[in-house]
Amino acid sequence: MEEKIKMSILCGIYGNLLTEKQHQILDDYYNNDLSLSEIAENNDITRQAVNDMINKGKAKLVEYEEKLNFMDKVLNQEKIIDEIIEELEESENKELSKAKINKISKKLKTLIED
């Protein structure tokens, strides 16, 4: 997964655990696609200060994800849901076999267990 997308997702999940300023700067950088210069100008700080805040915030977000694994769980659940939808669409207007129903049931149970 591309780093910018990963950090954007992590910022959405854990951003409120950062300081308000860190969250705002990370949001501007990863989600609003502002440059270091634009963020620095908007916050009346140096580009270096922005860079430092981004790096510290990024490290915290990665640390939270390493401990909680919430993003990985959500992405895995989305994958399983997509697989279930695909199987149901393939079975549209047909009767589902007992094996297919069991397969879907197992996938749904993994969502509940996570």
N, C-alpha and C positions, 0 to 999 in steps of 0.2 A: 504494500500500500504506500502510495506517495506520502512523504513526510508532512507536507502542508495539509493534506486531507486528514491524515491521522491526527495532527495537532488540532485541527478545527473540530474534529469529533471529540477529542479529549477536552478541549476548552468548553464545548457544550455540556459535557457530562460533569466535569469537575471544576469548571470555571468559578463557581460560587465559593469554592474552598480557598481561592486565592484572595489576595487583598483586592479591593475594588479597583485600584489603579492598575495592578497587574492584569486583572481580568479585562479591563477596558483596553489596555495596550495590546494584549494578546488577541483580543477580539478584532481590534482594528487591523492588526498585522495579518492574522490568518483568515478571518472571515470577511473583512471589508477591503482587503487587498491594498492597504495603504503602505507606502514606503516608510523606511526609518525616518527619512527627512520630514515627511508629512506628519507622522506621529509626533516627532520631536517638536515641530512647529505648533501643532495643535495643543500640545501639553506644556509648551514653554520650557523644554528641557533639551539636553544635547542628544545627538544621534547615538553617542556612546552609552548614555543613560538608558535610552530606549533599547538598545541592543542588550545591555546588561539585564534589564527587566524581562525582556523576551527570553533570554537564556535561563534566568532563574525560574521564571514561570513555567517554561517548558520542562525544566528538570523536575519541578514539583508535580506537574501533570503526569509525567512519565512515572514518577515514584508512586503516585496514587494508583495509576493503572497497574503497575507491577504488584502492588499489594492487594488491590480489589478486583482486578480483571473484569471490570464491568463492561468495557468496550468489547473485549473478546467474547464475553457471554452474549451480548446483544447481537454482535455480528454473526455468531454461530446460530442464534435463535432465528435471525432473519434468513439465514441460509436454509435452515430446516423448514421454515414457513414457505419459502419459495419452492422447495422440493415437494412439499405437500400440495401446494397449489398446482404445480406442474402435473403431479400424479392425478389430481382430481380433474384437471382439464383434459388429460389424456383419456380419462374414463367417462367423460361427459356423454350423456345419453346411452350409457351402457351400464349394466349391472356390475357392481364392484365384486370381485372375487373375495372369498374369505381371506386369502393370503394378502391381497392388496389392502384390505381393511386392517388386518393385523399389522402390516408394515406401516400404515399411516398412524395407527394407534400407538405403536412404539415410538414413532417420531414425536407425536404429541406429548407422550409421557416424558421424553427427554426435555421438552420445553418446560414442563412443570417441575422436573427435578433440578434444573439449573436454577 
